[in-house]
Amino acid sequence: MLKSLQRFRQVAWPKAKAIVDRNPLLANAVIYGGLYTLAEVSQQTIQQNVVKDTTTSCALARDTSSMASRLDMSSVKRYAIMGTVCISPLLTKWYGWLDGRFPCTSTPVVVKKLFLDQFVFTPFVVVVFYVGMSYLEGKRGPKLFDELKEKGLQTFAMDCCFWIPASAINFIFVPAWLRVAFIGLSSFLWLNVLCWIKSWPSAGDSCEQDRLQ
């Protein structure tokens, strides 16, 4: 195991890093598009196989359909589009600017970067996520902002609870050569939380269901 990690660090990782450095927009589109897609698939799988089974113990025994046929693929596609087309270019441009503007790695500079990232950039990303997802769901006009109003503040608060400790652990305890892998794993975990929050029923959905009944 250790030899495999050392080989990855010495051979595979430099090659992968070189590809990302040459094509940051494309690389981040693939990375974040994949993370968003996998996180939504993960959340749907958890909700189908864990949450629903708590109320229907024989659900899996009766359900012989494949996982792919049970997934809400329209939702998976929306997350893939959001991660690839919207979020990844924002992250690429933002972190390119942030690292160029504050190249030093001293503690005061790192704290400043964390502050700007968490309290300036993150709220903007939350707005883009909810408004963008609403647009992809076919909502227009004032309805574009309904879910943002309901879940935006909670999402930002949970983002702070997750990413501030995760970033601190990353900078204090994680070796430099493992930081990108740590961020990738952390991003996947956070995107699962984000997908979970997004799946919460909204007031607009409840009203629509009441009208149909």
C-alpha positions in Angstrom: 0.0 0.0 0.0 2.8 2.4 1.0 4.7 1.6 -2.2 1.6 2.3 -4.3 1.1 5.6 -2.6 4.8 6.5 -3.1 4.6 5.5 -6.8 1.4 7.6 -7.2 3.2 10.6 -5.6 6.3 10.3 -7.6 4.9 9.3 -11.1 1.2 9.5 -11.6 0.6 12.6 -9.5 3.1 14.9 -11.3 1.6 13.8 -14.7 -1.9 14.5 -13.5 -0.9 17.8 -12.1 0.7 18.8 -15.3 -2.4 18.1 -17.3 -4.5 20.1 -14.8 -2.1 23.0 -14.9 -2.2 23.1 -18.8 -6.0 22.8 -19.0 -7.5 24.2 -15.7 -10.9 25.0 -17.1 -11.3 21.6 -18.8 -9.9 19.7 -15.9 -12.1 21.4 -13.3 -15.1 21.0 -15.5 -14.5 17.2 -15.5 -13.7 17.1 -11.8 -16.6 19.2 -10.5 -19.0 17.9 -13.1 -18.2 14.4 -11.9 -18.3 15.3 -8.2 -21.8 16.9 -8.6 -23.1 14.0 -10.6 -21.7 11.4 -8.2 -23.0 13.2 -5.2 -26.6 13.4 -6.5 -26.4 9.7 -7.5 -25.1 8.9 -4.0 -27.9 10.9 -2.3 -30.6 9.3 -4.4 -29.2 5.8 -3.7 -29.1 6.6 0.1 -32.6 7.9 0.1 -33.9 4.9 -1.9 -32.0 2.1 -0.1 -31.8 3.5 3.5 -34.5 6.2 4.2 -37.3 4.4 2.4 -36.4 1.0 3.8 -37.0 2.3 7.4 -40.7 2.5 6.5 -40.9 -0.3 4.1 -38.7 -3.2 5.2 -39.3 -5.3 2.1 -38.8 -2.5 -0.5 -35.5 -4.0 -1.9 -36.9 -7.5 -2.1 -39.9 -6.3 -4.1 -37.9 -3.8 -6.3 -36.2 -5.8 -9.1 -35.5 -2.8 -11.3 -32.0 -1.7 -11.9 -30.4 1.2 -10.0 -30.2 3.3 -13.2 -33.9 2.9 -13.9 -34.7 4.0 -10.3 -32.6 7.1 -10.4 -34.2 10.5 -11.3 -31.9 11.0 -14.3 -33.4 14.5 -15.0 -32.1 15.6 -11.6 -28.7 13.9 -12.2 -28.4 15.7 -15.5 -29.2 19.1 -13.8 -26.4 18.5 -11.3 -24.0 17.5 -14.0 -24.7 20.7 -15.9 -24.5 22.8 -12.8 -21.1 21.3 -11.8 -19.6 21.4 -15.3 -20.9 24.6 -16.8 -21.6 26.9 -13.9 -19.6 26.0 -10.8 -16.3 24.8 -12.2 -15.6 28.0 -14.3 -16.4 30.1 -11.2 -14.0 28.1 -9.0 -11.3 28.2 -11.6 -11.4 32.0 -12.0 -11.8 32.7 -8.3 -9.0 30.5 -7.1 -6.8 31.7 -9.9 -7.4 35.3 -8.9 -7.1 34.5 -5.1 -3.8 32.6 -5.5 -2.4 35.3 -7.8 -3.5 38.1 -5.5 -2.2 36.4 -2.3 0.7 34.1 -3.3 2.2 34.0 0.2 1.4 31.1 2.4 2.0 32.7 5.8 -0.7 32.3 8.4 -2.1 35.8 8.2 -2.4 35.5 4.4 -4.0 32.0 4.6 -6.5 33.3 7.2 -7.3 36.2 4.8 -7.8 33.9 1.9 -10.1 31.6 4.0 -12.1 34.6 5.1 -12.6 35.9 1.5 -13.4 32.4 0.3 -15.9 31.6 3.0 -17.7 35.0 3.4 -17.3 36.7 0.0 -17.2 33.9 -2.6 -19.3 31.2 -0.9 -22.5 33.3 -0.6 -22.3 34.1 -4.3 -21.9 30.4 -5.2 -24.9 29.5 -3.0 -27.0 32.1 -5.0 -25.7 30.8 -8.3 -26.5 27.2 -7.3 -30.1 27.7 -6.2 -31.0 30.2 -8.9 -29.3 28.0 -11.6 -30.9 24.8 -10.4 -34.3 26.5 -10.4 -33.7 27.7 -13.9 -32.8 24.2 -15.1 -36.0 23.0 -13.4 -38.0 25.3 -15.6 -38.8 28.0 -13.1 -38.9 31.6 -14.3 -39.5 35.1 -12.9 -39.8 35.5 -9.1 -40.0 31.6 -8.7 -36.3 31.5 -9.5 -35.5 32.9 -6.1 -38.1 30.9 -4.0 -35.8 28.0 -3.0 -32.9 30.4 -2.4 -35.0 32.3 0.1 -36.0 29.1 1.8 -32.7 27.2 1.9 -29.9 29.7 1.1 -29.1 30.8 4.7 -29.2 27.3 6.0 -27.0 26.1 3.2 -24.4 28.9 3.9 -24.5 28.1 7.7 -23.9 24.4 7.1 -21.2 25.3 4.5 -19.4 27.3 7.2 -19.8 24.4 9.7 -18.3 22.0 7.3 -15.6 23.9 5.4 -14.0 26.0 8.1 -13.0 22.9 10.2 -12.2 21.0 7.0 -9.9 23.8 5.7 -8.2 24.1 9.1 -7.6 20.3 9.2 -6.3 20.5 5.6 -3.8 23.3 6.3 -2.7 22.0 9.8 -2.6 18.2 9.6 -2.7 17.1 5.9 0.7 16.7 4.1 1.0 19.1 1.1 1.0 16.2 -1.4 -2.3 14.9 -0.1 -4.2 18.2 0.1 -5.8 18.0 -3.3 -7.0 14.5 -2.6 -8.3 15.7 0.8 -10.2 18.6 -0.9 -11.6 16.2 -3.5 -13.0 13.9 -0.8 -14.2 16.8 1.3 -15.9 18.3 -1.7 -17.7 15.0 -2.4 -18.9 14.8 1.2 -20.1 18.4 1.1 -21.9 18.0 -2.2 -23.7 15.1 -0.6 -24.9 17.5 2.1 -25.8 20.1 -0.5 -27.8 17.5 -2.5 -29.6 16.5 0.7 -30.5 20.1 1.5 -31.7 20.6 -2.0 -34.0 17.6 -1.7 -35.8 19.1 1.2 -39.5 19.8 0.3 -40.0 23.4 -0.4 -43.1 25.5 0.4 -43.8 25.9 -3.3 -43.8 22.2 -3.9 -46.2 21.6 -0.9 -48.6 24.2 -2.3 -48.5 22.7 -5.7 -49.2 19.2 -4.3 -52.2 20.6 -2.3 -53.7 22.1 -5.4 -53.4 18.8 -7.3 -55.1 16.8 -4.6 
